[in-house]
Amino acid sequence: FLAERKEYIKRFMNETWLERTGAPLNEKTLLFLWSFAVSVYGVGGVLGCLCSGYLIVKYGKKKCQLSTDLLVILTTVVMVCSKRAKCFEMILLGRFFYGISAGLCQTIHSQYVGEISPKKWRGLANATSGFFWSLGKCWGQILGLRYRRMRKEGGVLLLKGPECVVPQGCCVNVKGKGNKSGLFG
């Protein structure tokens, strides 16, 4: 998603800087900011993975997973408001928090699905999580090609909005018939 919107985001960074200081960004500085925006997602992901063990022990898998939904919603709001606030740093901050959320979700979700699955399905649930992560990335790339020509801010809402509407935790309540202690118990 970010690679397809490269020119739009770089132009937004340059225009914002021009409004603040009266001078455009140096090409090397703009390249550095763009590189930072791309790589800060990975840094956040590593940090999220490293913190997940501690957070799981302290708060539990269920609470951590539900909290990642709040983090994604907050991050979406920050990134969408960046243009109105004329602050490209909010995009950098949003990418970092998305990375943290992805790192947390990658470890917490896999463990939680394996834990709440019926015994006969646990092996399948644990073994297929990597497959579905890869499948999700692949579909994201394929579907992202459709929106390649979007140049307006509405593209951010269209592609990031579903993360706010459909929390990932609601899909994993497979504990059993009539057992209300699954996800929220």
GROMACS elastic network, one bead per residue, 0.5 to 0.9 nm:
[ bonds ]
;  ai    aj funct       b0    kb
    1     4     6  0.55129   500
    1     5     6  0.66822   500
    1   140     6  0.81418   500
    1   141     6  0.75204   500
    1   144     6  0.62140   500
    1   145     6  0.86347   500
    1   147     6  0.89586   500
    1   148     6  0.85112   500
    1   159     6  0.84504   500
    2     5     6  0.52459   500
    2     6     6  0.62665   500
    2     9     6  0.84917   500
    2    37     6  0.88838   500
    2    38     6  0.74263   500
    3     6     6  0.52120   500
    3     7     6  0.87591   500
    3    38     6  0.82271   500
    4     7     6  0.80067   500
    4     8     6  0.88108   500
    4   144     6  0.82624   500
    4   145     6  0.82699   500
    4   147     6  0.87633   500
    4   148     6  0.60962   500
    4   149     6  0.85306   500
    5     8     6  0.53672   500
    5     9     6  0.61753   500
    5    10     6  0.85547   500
    5   148     6  0.77967   500
    5   149     6  0.89530   500
    5   150     6  0.82284   500
    5   151     6  0.75352   500
    6     9     6  0.53792   500
    6    10     6  0.60580   500
    6    11     6  0.84837   500
    6    34     6  0.79840   500
    7    10     6  0.50819   500
    7    11     6  0.59324   500
    7    12     6  0.84346   500
    8    11     6  0.51765   500
    8    12     6  0.61422   500
    8    13     6  0.87061   500
    8   151     6  0.67549   500
    8   152     6  0.85203   500
    9    13     6  0.61588   500
    9    14     6  0.85788   500
    9    34     6  0.81948   500
    9    88     6  0.83684   500
   10    13     6  0.50783   500
   10    14     6  0.61786   500
   10    15     6  0.85888   500
   10    30     6  0.69910   500
   10    31     6  0.84187   500
   10    33     6  0.84688   500
   10    34     6  0.68136   500
   11    14     6  0.50641   500
   11    15     6  0.60156   500
   11    16     6  0.84298   500
   12    15     6  0.51772   500
   12    16     6  0.60079   500
   12    17     6  0.85199   500
   12    83     6  0.79004   500
   12    86     6  0.84997   500
   12    88     6  0.71994   500
   13    16     6  0.52224   500
   13    17     6  0.61852   500
   13    18     6  0.85653   500
   13    25     6  0.82134   500
   13    30     6  0.76403   500
   13    33     6  0.84023   500
   13    34     6  0.88542   500
   13    86     6  0.88768   500
   13    87     6  0.80817   500
   13    88     6  0.56126   500
   13    89     6  0.86167   500
   14    17     6  0.51759   500
   14    18     6  0.60682   500
   14    19     6  0.86901   500
   14    24     6  0.59688   500
   14    25     6  0.56456   500
   14    26     6  0.88655   500
   14    30     6  0.73202   500
   15    19     6  0.62089   500
   15    20     6  0.86693   500
   15    24     6  0.73011   500
   15    25     6  0.85800   500
   15    86     6  0.89315   500
   16    19     6  0.52211   500
   16    20     6  0.63373   500
   16    21     6  0.87616   500
   16    24     6  0.88551   500
   16    83     6  0.88941   500
   16    86     6  0.59286   500
   16    87     6  0.67607   500
   16    88     6  0.70511   500
   17    20     6  0.50901   500
   17    21     6  0.60378   500
   17    22     6  0.74753   500
   17    23     6  0.71978   500
   17    24     6  0.63107   500
   17    25     6  0.64872   500
   17    87     6  0.87743   500
   17    88     6  0.86544   500
   18    21     6  0.54629   500
   18    25     6  0.71547   500
   19    22     6  0.56455   500
   19    23     6  0.78889   500
   19    24     6  0.86175   500
   19    86     6  0.88613   500
   20    23     6  0.81839   500
   21    24     6  0.78959   500
   23    26     6  0.88889   500
   24    27     6  0.88913   500
   25    28     6  0.82430   500
   25    29     6  0.63703   500
   25    30     6  0.60701   500
   26    29     6  0.51526   500
   26    30     6  0.61505   500
   26    31     6  0.86130   500
   27    30     6  0.50406   500
   27    31     6  0.61242   500
   27    32     6  0.85651   500
   28    31     6  0.50216   500
   28    32     6  0.61122   500
   28    33     6  0.86300   500
   29    33     6  0.61521   500
   29    34     6  0.85382   500
   30    33     6  0.51033   500
   30    34     6  0.61260   500
   30    35     6  0.85275   500
   31    34     6  0.50695   500
   31    35     6  0.60454   500
   31    36     6  0.84580   500
   32    35     6  0.50643   500
   32    36     6  0.60233   500
   32    37     6  0.85542   500
   33    37     6  0.61095   500
   33    38     6  0.86822   500
   33    92     6  0.86519   500
   34    37     6  0.50483   500
   34    38     6  0.63389   500
   34    39     6  0.86985   500
   35    38     6  0.51833   500
   35    39     6  0.61239   500
   35    40     6  0.84213   500
   36    39     6  0.51642   500
   36    40     6  0.57022   500
   36    41     6  0.88010   500
   36    92     6  0.76017   500
   37    40     6  0.55819   500
   37    41     6  0.73106   500
   37    91     6  0.74456   500
   37    92     6  0.52554   500
   37    93     6  0.86500   500
   37    95     6  0.68314   500
   37    96     6  0.83211   500
   38    41     6  0.63139   500
   38    42     6  0.79702   500
   38    92     6  0.85378   500
   38    95     6  0.79171   500
   39    42     6  0.54567   500
   39    43     6  0.66050   500
   39    44     6  0.88750   500
   39    95     6  0.88079   500
   39    96     6  0.87782   500
   40    44     6  0.61265   500
   40    45     6  0.85208   500
   40    92     6  0.71773   500
   40    93     6  0.84394   500
   40    95     6  0.64039   500
   40    96     6  0.52899   500
   40    97     6  0.89893   500
   40    99     6  0.74781   500
   41    44     6  0.51569   500
   41    45     6  0.61931   500
   41    46     6  0.88044   500
   41    92     6  0.85602   500
   41    94     6  0.87034   500
   41    95     6  0.51388   500
   41    97     6  0.75719   500
   41    98     6  0.65970   500
   41   100     6  0.76714   500
   41   102     6  0.88727   500
   42    46     6  0.62430   500
   42    47     6  0.85508   500
   42    95     6  0.89210   500
   42    96     6  0.78376   500
   42    99     6  0.59655   500
   42   100     6  0.84807   500
   42   103     6  0.87748   500
   43    46     6  0.52681   500
   43    47     6  0.62444   500
   43    48     6  0.85842   500
   43    96     6  0.70954   500
   43    99     6  0.69235   500
   43   100     6  0.79863   500
   44    47     6  0.50169   500
   44    48     6  0.59904   500
   44    49     6  0.85876   500
   44    95     6  0.78884   500
   44    97     6  0.63255   500
   44    98     6  0.71938   500
   44   101     6  0.78359   500
   44   102     6  0.81263   500
   44   103     6  0.72154   500
   45    48     6  0.50088   500
   45    49     6  0.61853   500
   45    50     6  0.85933   500
   45    96     6  0.79118   500
   45    97     6  0.85072   500
   45    98     6  0.78206   500
   45   101     6  0.71000   500
   45   102     6  0.57948   500
   45   104     6  0.75183   500
   46    49     6  0.51398   500
   46    50     6  0.61753   500
   46    51     6  0.86282   500
   46    99     6  0.77418   500
   46   100     6  0.73096   500
   46   103     6  0.61793   500
   47    50     6  0.51124   500
   47    51     6  0.61296   500
   47    52     6  0.85297   500
   47    99     6  0.81245   500
   47   100     6  0.61357   500
   47   103     6  0.70547   500
   47   104     6  0.85325   500
   48    51     6  0.51994   500
   48    52     6  0.59926   500
   48    97     6  0.89562   500
   48    99     6  0.71022   500
   48   101     6  0.64197   500
   48   102     6  0.71006   500
   48   105     6  0.82815   500
   48   106     6  0.89100   500
   48   107     6  0.89012   500
   49    52     6  0.52596   500
   49    53     6  0.76545   500
   49   100     6  0.75662   500
   49   101     6  0.89939   500
   49   102     6  0.82815   500
   49   104     6  0.54018   500
   49   105     6  0.83483   500
   49   106     6  0.75018   500
   49   107     6  0.65963   500
   49   108     6  0.89411   500
   50    53     6  0.67504   500
   50    54     6  0.80641   500
   50   103     6  0.80349   500
   50   104     6  0.83465   500
   51    54     6  0.55564   500
   51    55     6  0.62422   500
   51    56     6  0.86645   500
   51   100     6  0.89442   500
   51   103     6  0.86654   500
   51   104     6  0.74756   500
   52    55     6  0.50982   500
   52    56     6  0.59500   500
   52    57     6  0.85715   500
   52    64     6  0.83921   500
   52   103     6  0.77363   500
   52   104     6  0.54205   500
   52   105     6  0.85060   500
   52   107     6  0.68722   500
   52   108     6  0.69347   500
   53    56     6  0.52197   500
   53    57     6  0.63159   500
   53    58     6  0.86534   500
   53   104     6  0.89677   500
   53   107     6  0.83639   500
   53   108     6  0.84577   500
   54    57     6  0.53108   500
   54    58     6  0.61725   500
   54    59     6  0.85594   500
   55    58     6  0.50626   500
   55    59     6  0.57495   500
   55    60     6  0.71152   500
   55    61     6  0.81910   500
   55    64     6  0.69084   500
   56    59     6  0.54579   500
   56    61     6  0.52096   500
   56    62     6  0.85497   500
   56    63     6  0.83852   500
   56    64     6  0.65307   500
   56   108     6  0.75363   500
   57    60     6  0.57559   500
   57    61     6  0.79916   500
   59    62     6  0.81611   500
   59    63     6  0.61924   500
   59    64     6  0.65141   500
   60    63     6  0.57169   500
   60    64     6  0.62402   500
   60    65     6  0.86793   500
   61    64     6  0.51772   500
   61    65     6  0.60446   500
   61    66     6  0.86222   500
   61   108     6  0.62409   500
   61   109     6  0.81144   500
   61   111     6  0.79200   500
   61   112     6  0.62534   500
   62    65     6  0.52237   500
   62    66     6  0.62636   500
   62    67     6  0.85539   500
   62   108     6  0.85697   500
   62   112     6  0.73585   500
   62   169     6  0.82381   500
   62   183     6  0.68570   500
   62   184     6  0.79541   500
   63    66     6  0.51791   500
   63    67     6  0.60047   500
   63    68     6  0.86760   500
   64    68     6  0.62914   500
   64    69     6  0.89791   500
   64   104     6  0.81901   500
   64   105     6  0.87252   500
   64   108     6  0.74488   500
   65    68     6  0.52679   500
   65    69     6  0.69597   500
   65   104     6  0.79822   500
   65   105     6  0.68115   500
   65   108     6  0.65131   500
   65   109     6  0.68948   500
   65   112     6  0.84636   500
   65   168     6  0.81162   500
   65   169     6  0.66000   500
   66    69     6  0.53812   500
   66    70     6  0.70107   500
   66   167     6  0.79390   500
   66   168     6  0.81696   500
   66   169     6  0.64014   500
   67    70     6  0.51345   500
   67    71     6  0.63850   500
   67    72     6  0.87915   500
   68    72     6  0.62192   500
   68    73     6  0.86413   500
   68   100     6  0.88697   500
   68   101     6  0.57611   500
   68   102     6  0.85553   500
   68   104     6  0.72815   500
   68   105     6  0.70355   500
   69    72     6  0.51373   500
   69    73     6  0.62676   500
   69    74     6  0.86452   500
   69   101     6  0.81818   500
   69   163     6  0.79923   500
   69   164     6  0.74405   500
   69   167     6  0.59894   500
   69   168     6  0.72703   500
   69   169     6  0.81429   500
   70    73     6  0.50851   500
   70    74     6  0.61207   500
   70    75     6  0.85022   500
   70   164     6  0.83765   500
   70   167     6  0.89921   500
   71    74     6  0.51515   500
   71    75     6  0.60726   500
   71    76     6  0.85661   500
   71    97     6  0.73270   500
   71    98     6  0.79021   500
   71   100     6  0.88049   500
   71   101     6  0.66733   500
   72    75     6  0.50437   500
   72    76     6  0.60693   500
   72    77     6  0.86380   500
   72    97     6  0.76699   500
   72    98     6  0.64843   500
   72   101     6  0.66622   500
   72   163     6  0.70392   500
   72   164     6  0.69710   500
   73    76     6  0.51350   500
   73    77     6  0.63287   500
   73    78     6  0.87234   500
   73   161     6  0.87357   500
   73   163     6  0.72692   500
   73   164     6  0.52314   500
   73   165     6  0.88124   500
   74    77     6  0.52211   500
   74    78     6  0.62828   500
   74    79     6  0.87793   500
   74    94     6  0.86552   500
   74    97     6  0.89264   500
   74   164     6  0.89486   500
   75    78     6  0.50231   500
   75    79     6  0.61880   500
   75    80     6  0.85587   500
   75    93     6  0.81381   500
   75    94     6  0.51293   500
   75    95     6  0.79548   500
   75    96     6  0.89837   500
   75    97     6  0.63077   500
   75    98     6  0.66315   500
   76    79     6  0.52332   500
   76    80     6  0.60764   500
   76    81     6  0.85093   500
   76    94     6  0.71939   500
   76    98     6  0.85331   500
   76   156     6  0.88393   500
   76   157     6  0.84675   500
   76   160     6  0.68387   500
   76   161     6  0.74946   500
   76   163     6  0.83780   500
   76   164     6  0.76869   500
   77    80     6  0.52237   500
   77    81     6  0.60728   500
   77    82     6  0.86563   500
   77    94     6  0.87705   500
   78    81     6  0.53045   500
   78    82     6  0.63274   500
   78    90     6  0.62028   500
   78    91     6  0.74939   500
   78    93     6  0.81120   500
   78    94     6  0.62349   500
   79    82     6  0.52667   500
   79    83     6  0.80937   500
   79    88     6  0.88850   500
   79    90     6  0.59772   500
   79    91     6  0.52539   500
   79    92     6  0.85468   500
   79    93     6  0.81443   500
   79    94     6  0.55779   500
   79    95     6  0.81960   500
   79   156     6  0.84267   500
   80    83     6  0.69207   500
   80    84     6  0.80931   500
   80    90     6  0.89323   500
   80    91     6  0.84874   500
   80   153     6  0.78274   500
   80   156     6  0.69979   500
   80   157     6  0.72676   500
   81    84     6  0.53671   500
   81    85     6  0.60674   500
   81    86     6  0.84075   500
   81    87     6  0.86432   500
   81    90     6  0.80276   500
   82    85     6  0.51416   500
   82    86     6  0.58415   500
   82    87     6  0.53091   500
   82    88     6  0.60937   500
   82    89     6  0.78204   500
   82    90     6  0.54787   500
   82    91     6  0.64782   500
   83    87     6  0.65552   500
   83    88     6  0.73689   500
   83    90     6  0.88978   500
   83   153     6  0.82095   500
   84    87     6  0.79572   500
   85    88     6  0.85810   500
   85    90     6  0.87805   500
   86    90     6  0.89814   500
   87    90     6  0.58494   500
   87    91     6  0.78875   500
   88    91     6  0.54082   500
   88    92     6  0.69967   500
   88    93     6  0.89932   500
   89    92     6  0.50547   500
   89    93     6  0.62309   500
   89    94     6  0.84918   500
   90    94     6  0.58950   500
   90    95     6  0.84817   500
   91    95     6  0.60855   500
   91    96     6  0.85732   500
   92    95     6  0.51965   500
   92    96     6  0.63091   500
   92    97     6  0.87941   500
   93    96     6  0.51150   500
   93    97     6  0.63099   500
   93    98     6  0.86270   500
   94    97     6  0.51520   500
   94    98     6  0.60638   500
   94    99     6  0.85345   500
   95    98     6  0.50363   500
   95    99     6  0.61895   500
   95   100     6  0.87276   500
   96    99     6  0.51043   500
   96   100     6  0.63834   500
   96   101     6  0.87456   500
   97   101     6  0.61414   500
   97   102     6  0.85280   500
   98   101     6  0.50403   500
   98   102     6  0.61085   500
   98   103     6  0.86100   500
   99   102     6  0.50261   500
   99   103     6  0.61398   500
   99   104     6  0.85533   500
  100   103     6  0.51521   500
  100   104     6  0.61612   500
  100   105     6  0.85211   500
  101   104     6  0.51305   500
  101   105     6  0.59752   500
  101   106     6  0.84651   500
  102   105     6  0.50797   500
  102   106     6  0.59757   500
  102   107     6  0.88181   500
  103   106     6  0.52774   500
  103   107     6  0.67534   500
  103   108     6  0.86527   500
  104   107     6  0.56885   500
  104   108     6  0.59258   500
  104   109     6  0.80603   500
  105   108     6  0.51249   500
  105   109     6  0.52811   500
  105   110     6  0.79181   500
  106   109     6  0.58391   500
  106   110     6  0.64751   500
  106   111     6  0.89370   500
  106   129     6  0.88571   500
  106   133     6  0.82232   500
  107   110     6  0.56077   500
  107   111     6  0.64692   500
  107   112     6  0.87037   500
  108   111     6  0.53516   500
  108   112     6  0.60021   500
  108   113     6  0.85766   500
  109   112     6  0.50949   500
  109   113     6  0.60243   500
  109   114     6  0.85042   500
  109   129     6  0.86065   500
  109   168     6  0.86853   500
  109   169     6  0.82740   500
  109   172     6  0.89704   500
  110   113     6  0.54286   500
  110   114     6  0.63185   500
  110   115     6  0.86372   500
  110   125     6  0.79631   500
  110   126     6  0.64581   500
  110   129     6  0.61072   500
  110   130     6  0.85419   500
  111   114     6  0.52516   500
  111   115     6  0.60978   500
  111   116     6  0.88163   500
  111   126     6  0.75440   500
  112   116     6  0.62223   500
  112   117     6  0.84809   500
  112   172     6  0.83952   500
  113   116     6  0.54764   500
  113   117     6  0.60152   500
  113   122     6  0.80362   500
  113   125     6  0.64783   500
  113   126     6  0.73333   500
  113   129     6  0.87762   500
  113   172     6  0.63824   500
  113   173     6  0.85912   500
  113   174     6  0.86147   500
  114   117     6  0.54432   500
  114   118     6  0.85256   500
  114   119     6  0.89407   500
  114   121     6  0.82639   500
  114   122     6  0.52071   500
  114   123     6  0.75356   500
  114   124     6  0.85059   500
  114   125     6  0.55816   500
  114   126     6  0.53754   500
  115   118     6  0.83241   500
  115   119     6  0.89190   500
  115   122     6  0.73824   500
  116   119     6  0.87433   500
  116   122     6  0.82177   500
  116   172     6  0.79814   500
  116   173     6  0.75490   500
  116   174     6  0.68420   500
  116   175     6  0.56358   500
  116   182     6  0.71153   500
  116   183     6  0.84317   500
  117   120     6  0.80362   500
  117   121     6  0.60118   500
  117   122     6  0.54416   500
  117   125     6  0.71833   500
  117   172     6  0.85060   500
  117   173     6  0.84389   500
  117   174     6  0.60960   500
  117   175     6  0.58901   500
  117   176     6  0.86342   500
  118   121     6  0.54332   500
  118   122     6  0.62581   500
  118   174     6  0.75841   500
  118   175     6  0.63568   500
  118   176     6  0.75265   500
  119   122     6  0.53426   500
  119   123     6  0.80751   500
  120   123     6  0.73702   500
  120   124     6  0.83415   500
  121   124     6  0.53499   500
  121   125     6  0.61111   500
  121   126     6  0.86889   500
  122   125     6  0.50070   500
  122   126     6  0.60536   500
  122   127     6  0.83861   500
  123   126     6  0.52427   500
  123   127     6  0.59182   500
  123   128     6  0.84488   500
  124   127     6  0.51550   500
  124   128     6  0.59703   500
  124   129     6  0.86190   500
  125   128     6  0.55964   500
  125   129     6  0.65062   500
  126   129     6  0.58042   500
  126   130     6  0.83346   500
  127   130     6  0.69883   500
  127   131     6  0.78750   500
  128   131     6  0.50603   500
  128   132     6  0.62798   500
  128   133     6  0.86878   500
  129   132     6  0.52278   500
  129   133     6  0.62311   500
  129   134     6  0.87220   500
  130   133     6  0.50940   500
  130   134     6  0.62969   500
  130   135     6  0.85554   500
  131   134     6  0.52291   500
  131   135     6  0.60812   500
  131   136     6  0.85884   500
  132   136     6  0.59276   500
  132   137     6  0.84891   500
  133   136     6  0.51775   500
  133   137     6  0.63526   500
  133   138     6  0.87079   500
  134   137     6  0.51329   500
  134   138     6  0.61527   500
  134   139     6  0.86448   500
  135   138     6  0.50410   500
  135   139     6  0.61310   500
  135   140     6  0.84327   500
  136   139     6  0.51944   500
  136   140     6  0.60021   500
  136   141     6  0.86194   500
  137   140     6  0.50048   500
  137   141     6  0.62786   500
  137   142     6  0.87135   500
  138   141     6  0.51917   500
  138   142     6  0.62593   500
  138   143     6  0.86305   500
  139   143     6  0.58711   500
  139   144     6  0.80800   500
  140   143     6  0.53237   500
  140   144     6  0.57673   500
  140   145     6  0.86750   500
  141   144     6  0.50341   500
  141   145     6  0.65443   500
  142   145     6  0.55009   500
  142   146     6  0.74654   500
  143   146     6  0.54990   500
  143   147     6  0.73741   500
  144   147     6  0.54304   500
  144   148     6  0.65140   500
  144   159     6  0.83529   500
  145   148     6  0.51182   500
  145   149     6  0.85199   500
  146   149     6  0.77430   500
  146   150     6  0.89841   500
  147   150     6  0.55321   500
  147   155     6  0.75457   500
  147   159     6  0.89310   500
  148   151     6  0.82726   500
  150   153     6  0.83485   500
  150   154     6  0.81539   500
  150   155     6  0.61076   500
  151   154     6  0.83045   500
  151   155     6  0.73153   500
  152   155     6  0.60858   500
  152   156     6  0.81819   500
  153   156     6  0.56432   500
  153   157     6  0.71978   500
  154   157     6  0.51680   500
  154   158     6  0.61999   500
  154   159     6  0.87107   500
  155   158     6  0.50069   500
  155   159     6  0.61055   500
  155   160     6  0.82790   500
  156   159     6  0.53917   500
  156   160     6  0.57154   500
  156   161     6  0.74925   500
  157   160     6  0.53593   500
  157   162     6  0.83698   500
  158   161     6  0.55815   500
  158   162     6  0.75089   500
  159   162     6  0.69720   500
  159   163     6  0.85100   500
  160   163     6  0.58448   500
  160   164     6  0.76324   500
  161   164     6  0.55492   500
  161   165     6  0.67949   500
  162   165     6  0.50138   500
  162   166     6  0.59944   500
  162   167     6  0.86668   500
  163   166     6  0.57199   500
  163   167     6  0.65985   500
  163   168     6  0.81406   500
  164   167     6  0.66447   500
  166   169     6  0.86462   500
  166   170     6  0.78355   500
  166   171     6  0.89459   500
  167   170     6  0.60436   500
  167   171     6  0.79589   500
  168   171     6  0.60297   500
  168   172     6  0.77417   500
  169   172     6  0.58296   500
  169   173     6  0.78064   500
  169   183     6  0.74015   500
  170   173     6  0.64731   500
  170   183     6  0.73928   500
  171   174     6  0.81937   500
  172   175     6  0.83934   500
  172   182     6  0.84702   500
  172   183     6  0.73344   500
  173   176     6  0.82140   500
  173   182     6  0.54787   500
  173   183     6  0.55324   500
  173   184     6  0.87683   500
  174   177     6  0.84117   500
  174   182     6  0.71008   500
  174   183     6  0.86516   500
  175   178     6  0.89618   500
  175   179     6  0.68184   500
  175   180     6  0.83750   500
  175   181     6  0.78469   500
  175   182     6  0.53813   500
  175   183     6  0.83208   500
  176   179     6  0.55155   500
  176   180     6  0.83736   500
  176   182     6  0.78968   500
  177   180     6  0.84313   500
  179   182     6  0.67171   500
  180   183     6  0.79368   500
  180   184     6  0.75047   500
  180   185     6  0.61785   500
  181   184     6  0.61883   500
  182   185     6  0.56425   500
